[in-house]
Amino acid sequence: MFARVPRKAFAMKTLFITAGCGGNLPPTFAVANALTRRGVEIVFAGLEADSIGFPTASFDAALAVTPDRGGKGLRKGFAMAGLLAGPAATRTARTLVAAAQPDGTVVDCTLIAPLRGALAASRPVAVLFYTLGDYWAQPFDRGPAGRGLALLGMRQRPG
C-alpha cells in the first residue's frame, strides 16, 4: 500500500504570462481556476491586478497593449509588435521568471518573445494553445510571418 500524501505537500506555484487581448483570456482563466482548485498558487503577469482576482507580477510590455494604456492605431501596433517579438519582452520575461522561481510557467501561444525569455530562465514552461493550434502548425509557418520568424531562429520546427 502507498501512504496517502497530504494535498499541501504538492503545493506549487505557477506563473502565467499573458496579455489582455480578448479571446485568449477565457481558456487561460479556465486553466488557472482548475489549478487553483488543486491547490496551486497562481500568479499572472501581463494583466491588471484589480481585474482578475489573482495575484499579479508586473509585465509592462503586455499592459502596453491594453486599451487604456496602449492607445489606438499605430501606437498600439508598435506596442503589440514589441510584446510579440521584441527583445525587451524577451529580457523582461526571463527576468520575471528567474525572480519568481515558479515551479512552472504557462505562456500564451501568441507571445513568442516572452516565451523565449521564459525558456531561457531554465524553469519548466508550458505553452497554452487554445484555438490557434492549426494556424501555428501549418499556414502560419509557411507564410511571411513564419518565414520572418525563421530568420530570427524562432520558427516552429517540423515534427
C-alpha positions, 0 to 999 in steps of 0.5 A: 500500500502507498501512504496517502500524501497530504494535498499541501505537500504538492503545493506549487506555484505557477506563473502565467504570462499573458496579455489582455487581448480578448479571446485568449483570456477565457481558456487561460482563466479556465486553466488557472481556476482548475489549478487553483482548485488543486491547490496551486498558487497562481500568479499572472503577469501581463494583466491588471491586478484589480481585474482578475482576482489573482495575484499579479507580477508586473509585465509592462510590455503586455499592459502596453497593449491594453486599451487604456494604456496602449492607445489606438492605431499605430501606437498600439501596433508598435506596442503589440509588435514589441510584446510579440517579438521584441527583445525587451519582452524577451529580457523582461520575461526571463527576468520575471521568471528567474525572480519568481522561481515558479515551479512552472510557467504557462505562456500564451501561444501568441507571445513568442518573445516572452516565451523565449525569455521564459525558456531561457530562465531554465524553469519548466514552461508550458505553452497554452494553445487554445484555438490557434493550434492549426494556424501555428502548425501549418499556414502560419509557418509557411507564410511571411510571418513564419518565414520572418520568424525563421530568420530570427531562429524562432520558427516552429520546427517540423515534427 
